């Protein structure tokens, strides 16, 4: 099977990532808010840091697939009609359906690159002149295709759920093209067929029909957690559960909708909760353990939605997984460190196998808690390390039952996403 993801912690076998590149280099400070960034990044440094993340993933036995390369392969392999449909959908999504013909005329390599990096008008000389284009002729950020700098966060546009891929509905225009690109790459770039679920049908208003992958935690064959956040709406979660997931997966009994504040600091559920071992979760304690600002709705097969009065997310997890489940507070026990390290993705770990995770090195208090209280060995890495030393540390890491790989991510972390955000598992187990 191309896709097999039954939980969050089984050994990572195959994973989709995207190295930040030309699309980051094309951002300007005037576009930060529109493109969902707090600062412009240095693309070379961000790319080097991402290379180190890929090296860690590969060292744990994962096949690491680069999205840009997969998309280029998909464009080369795809039937003419599939390519035509993609280009038409992209042009329509940009509000410029008249561009479809000019985009279709691009060669395979240029089209694949442009779908990610964007295009300037000068790079598309055959594009038709329009009144809208003339109106914005002095705006250097008015382009036929905007760049997709958020595509480094491959977790969001498409979501592996058991043996299918759920197609997201992105909350913002800046990311609206991403599901089209990722779905096309998976559908036509892999050797094995991929089965998709919940593809957009045009029946629901885009401002209300929102779902992003960072809100979905596939904890078990029996239940999922899905955040209703700044980026994902409760109505979409219920529709996904009742109309799609329950009918497709007979073992699935419950979907828990975690009602979250619509705030950038907690934009997805995985910014406050990730699973790091069979019985261990890394979490922003004020929300997950104490329930500050959160509530939980249970969507059970064949039953109406039920608000779990007074129950925290930690209570739900213990009810489902057993009383022995433990929570590691992101930032340790100090409230100030908890706030600071939640902001710098201290709760956003990706699990490479039970008890084997990746975090940014800057989350020192989180790492100390993992080391001192839960038996994790820290394997510290940086791109500046001698390659032989780096490889030796990766080999030695295999001797430890529990490992937290830490890496310097000074540029990547400024983009407000951690290791889980930047990895889309395709196979585990």
N, C-alpha and C positions, 0 to 999 in steps of 0.2 A: 504494500500500500504506500502511496505517496505521503499520506498523512496518518499519524497514529499518536495522539496526545490524550491519554486517559487521566493524567494528573499533572501536578506541578513539579514533582520531585524525582521521578524516575530518570535514569541516565539519559542525558541528551544525546541523541544519535544524529539528528539532522536539524539544521537551523538556518533561517534566512536572516541576513544582515545587510546593511548598506553603508558603505564607507562614505562619509561626507566629502564632497569635492566641489565641482564647478558650480553646483546650485548654491552652496554656501558663499563662494567667492562672488556671486552676482547679487548678494544682498547689500543694501545700503542702510545707513542709520535712519533714513527717512521712512523705511518700510518695516521697522522693527515691530510696531504694534500690529500692523496688518499681517505680518508673517509669524506672529506669536512668539517672538524672541524678546529678551531683555537687553541683548547686546549683540553686536556683530562678532562673529568668530573668526579666528585665524584658520583658514581652511587647511593649510599644510600641517599645522600642529594638531588640529582636530583629527585629521586623517591618520597621523602617526599614532595618536592615542588609540584610535579605533583599531589600527593594525594590532596593537598590543592586546586589546580585547579579543580579537579574532584568534590570536596565538594561544591565549588561555583556553578558549573554547575548543580549539583543535587539540590541545594537549590533553584534554579530558576525553578525547575520542569522538568528538562531534564532527560530522561533515558540515563544513561552513560554506554556504552558498551565498555569493554576492548578488544582490538584487540587480545591479546595473548589468552584470554579465548575463544573468538569467533573462532579463528583458531583451537584451540584444539578441540572444539565441531565440527567444520567442518571436521577435519581429522577423528574423530570418526564416523560421520554420512555419510560421502561421499561414493559413490559407488567405488568399487575397480578400475574401469577403470578411474574415475576422479582423484583418488589419483595417479595412475600410470602416467597419463598425466602431472599432476603437477610436480612430481618428475623428469620426463624426461625433462620438460621445464626448471626446476631449474638447473639440471646438465648441460644441453646444454648452459644455460645462463652463467654458471661459466666457460665455456670452457672445461668442463670435462664430456662429455656425458657418459663415461665409469663408472661414479659413480652412475648412476641411480639404478642399481641392489642393491648396498650396501645401498643406502638411502631407497629404498623400503623395505629392511629387518628390518628397525628400527620399534620399536613399536609406537603406535599412539602418546603417550605422548612425547616420545623422538623426533619423527619427527617434531611435532608441535613446540617444543622448539628450535630445531636445525635450523629450517627455519628462525628464528629470531635471535637467539644468535650465530649461526655459529657452526662449528665443528672443532676440531683439528684432525690431522691424527690419533692420539692415540685413539680417540673416535670412529674411523671407521676402526677397524683392518682388516675387510674383503675387504677393498678397493683395487683394483688392483694396482700393482706397475707399474709406467710408467717412461719413460725417463725424462719427465718434472718434475715429483715429485723428482726424484733422483738429477736432476740439482739444485733444490732449497732446498735440504735436510737440509742445515744449516740455512735456513731462518725461524725464528719462526713465521713470519706472513704469511707463505705459508700454507694455510689450504684448505681442501676440500670445506668448506663453510665459507666465511667470515661473520662476524657479520653485523647486519643492525642497527647501532646506530642512523641513521636518521629516523627510522621508528616511533619515537615519533612525527614526523611531519606528522600526518595522513592526512592532507589536500592534500598532493601532489600525492600519487600513484593512487587514484581514486577520481572522482569528481561527486558529486550529482548535476545534472542539471534537474530541474523539476521532472519528475517521473522516471528518468533513472540514471544510473551510467556510466559516461564516463571513459574509461580506459586510463591512462596516458602512455606516452612514455618518460621515464626518460632520462635526458640528460647525466648522468654519469654512469659508470659501477658500482660504489659503491651503486647505488640505483636501478639498473636494475631489481633486483629480487622483489622489493617491490610491483609493480602492480600485479604480479603473486600471491603473498601471500595474499594481501588484497582482490583481486577479488575472490580467492578461499574461503576465510573466509566468505565473503558476500554471495556468491553463495550457500554455503552448511551449514553455521552456523546459519543463521536466519530461523525463522519459515515461514516467508513470502517470496515468490519468488522475486528475483531482476532481472531487465532487464538491460542489458549492451549495451553500444554503443562504436563504434570506437575501437574495439579490434584489436591489431596488426595483420597484415596480411602478413608481410614479403615482401611487394612490394616496400617499401620505405627505403632508406638508413638511418640507425639509427642516423647518425651524423646530418642529415637534418630533420628527422621526430621526433621532440621533442615537448612534451607538458607536463607541470606539473601543479598540481591543484592550487598552490599558485598564478598562473597567471589568474585564472578564477574568475570573480565576476558575480554572477547571480543576477543582480540588479532588473530585472522586467521580466514579461512574454514576453514583447515586444522586449527587447534588453539585450545584455550581453556586458561586457568589458572583453577583454582578452589581457594580456600583452605579447608582443614579447620581451623576455628578454634574460638573460644569459642562461636560461633553456628552453625557448619555442621559436620555430621558426615561422616566419610569414607565410611560406608556409603551415605548419601544421595547423595553425589557420584557414587559408582560406579553406583548404581541409575539416577540421572539420565542418566549417560553411556551406559550399556549398554542400558537399556530404552527410552530416549526420544531422546536426541540423535543417536546413531549411526544409528538407524533413520529419523529424520526428515530428517537433513542428510547426503546422500551425500558431500559434499566434506570433511566433518569426519573427520579421521583419528585425532586424539589429544586427550585431556583430561589435563592434568597436575594432580594433586591435591597441593597444597602443604600439608604437615603442619606446623601451627603450634602454638605454646604456647596453652593455653586461658587467656589473660590479657586483662583489660579494655584494657590499653594497646595491644594488637594485636588488637582484637576482630574485625576483618575484614582480608582480604588487602589491600584498598585503603588501609588505614592504614599499610602499609609499602611499597606499590608501586603506581605509576600510570604509564601511558604518556603522554608529552608531545610526541612527534614520531615520525616513521616509524622512526628509529633511536635514539631517546632515551627512557630511563625515569628517573623520579624514584623514589628508593628509600631505605629505611633500610638503609644499607650493612652493618652488622654481620650482619643476617639474610640479605639478598638477595645480597650479594657474598661474604660469608665463611661463610654457612650456619649462623650461630650459632643453635641452637635449632630449626632447620628441616630438613626432608628432603622429597624430591620422589618421588612415585609416578606412573609413566606408565601411563595406561589407554589402550591402543591398540585400535583396531577389530580384533576377532577374536583378541585375545591376552590372556593373563592379566595381572593387575596386576604391575608390576615396580618395585621400589624402586631408584632410581638412586643407587647407593652413591657417596658422595663428591661428588655433583654439587650445585651450588648452583642457585638460581633463575636467576641471571645466566648460568650455563653453559647451562641449558636454552634461555633466550632467544637466546643467540648461536648455538646449534645450529640453532634454528628460523629465525631472522631474519638470520643472518650475523654474521661475526666483527667487523664494523664497528660493531655495536651498542654504545652507551655508557650508563653509569649515572651519574646526577647524585646524589651523596650528599645526602640530606636533612640540613640542618644543617651542610653543609660537611665539612671533614676533622677537626674537633675532636670527640672522643667525647662530651664533655659537651653540646655544642650539638646533636649528632646525637640524643641521648636527649631533650633538652628539646623540640626542634622536631618530632620524631616524635610526641610527646605532644600538641602543638598543631597537628596535621594538616599539617605541612610536607611530607609525602609524599602527601597526599590532594588532588591537583590534578585539575580537570576540563579536558579538552582541548576547545576550541571549534573547532579546526582544527589542522592540523599546525604545531606550534610556537607555539600560541596558547592560553594556559592562565590559570587563576584560582587564586590562593592568598590566604590571610590575610596581611595586612601584617606581623603580629607575627613571622613566620618569616624574620627578617632575614638569617641566614646562608645559608639555602637560596636566598633571592632573590639574594644577592650571588654565589653560585656560578653561578646561571643567567645573571646579567648579565656577570660577569667572565670566565667560562670557556666559555660556550656561546652568547653573542651575543644574549641576550634583553634587550629594552628593557623597563624597568619603567614601567608606567602606574599611578601611585598615585592612588587615589580614596577619598573618604569621603563619608558622607551630609551632613556639615556644609559641604562645598564648595558654592560658588555653583553653581546648576544650569547656568548658561551655561558656566562654567569646566569643569564635569564633562563636559558634552557636547562641548566643544572638545577635551578630552583624549581622549575616546573616538574622535573623528574622526581626530585625529593618530595614534592607535594603528594605524590602517590602513596607515600608511606603513612600518611595520616588518615585516620578514620573520618575526621571532620576538618575541613579546610575553608578559610575565607581568603580568596585571592583578592588582593588589593592592588589597585593600579592608579597612577597619577592621571587624573582627567581634568586638568585645569581648564581646558577649552570645552570639552564635551559637557562637563557639569554646568557650565554657564548656559547651556541650551535647555536646562530644566528637564533632564531625563537621565535615568541611571541604566544599569546593565540590563534590567528586565525590559525597559522601554526599547532598548536597541536590539533585542533579539526576538524573533518570531519562530518558536519551535515548530518543526514539521513532524519530527518523530521523537518519541521517548520510549524507553523500555529496553 
